[in-house]
Amino acid sequence: MPRQLFDGKQKYLTLGLSDTKINLKIAEAKAQEIQTDIVLERFDYTLDKYRPTHLKTVTMNYSQQALNIGALWDKYMEFKKPIASPSTIGNQYAGFTRVIALLPSQNLKDSILIRDWIVANKPPNAAKRLIVQLNACCKWGVKSGLIPENPFVDMASEIKLPKNQRGEDNEISPFNREERDLIIEAFAKHPHYCYYTAYVQFCFFTGCRPSEVIGLQWKHIDFDNSVVKWRCTNKR
């Protein structure tokens, strides 16, 4: 733990090493390095240059402090594009993008103002979904080193939905043609479940519910007119 005088003041540096002969030599070498830097007028006033790596102050270059919500969201969308389906990007996230552009502030420090505006201008379910997405975006931003903290954490849990909106499904995001064909192909090539291929194709191409398809028999199909007939069994 070398001690040096600089400008008449004592500087103290802890190396975090145990008291051994080898570590004593390391401390002496560090003291000599400091003395050399003083003589050459390149002394580090913070002492961070002389600390062992595991004791150095961790700093992050938060150029993101100038990042606003819209810019961060755009970066988040670029990250999501390769891993989300095109329909999700086009249908769900596009809607969030439009609303984010209309927020009363783009400053992350105004998260309370933003939350209150969303709650005041959107139905409860839509407001909750948007804040969930803002939280996910900022959580990703923190992990990516783009922002120092997530100002929307736990905000969505504070929004209580009316009883008639609880448990609602998210917006429908149907498979696109490419995804549909990949699913059918996966069934066709599967060694154990290939016999479901025709069933899956029929569901996709007719839009029928599984409960409607499962009871069909050959007698219900009019091949001449390409018509499938369902028998209604509901009794009033």
Beta strands, then each sheet from edge to edge (+ up, - down):
strand 1: 3-6
strand 2: 9-12
strand 3: 221-222
strand 4: 227-228
sheet 1: 1+ 2-
sheet 2: 3+ 4-
end
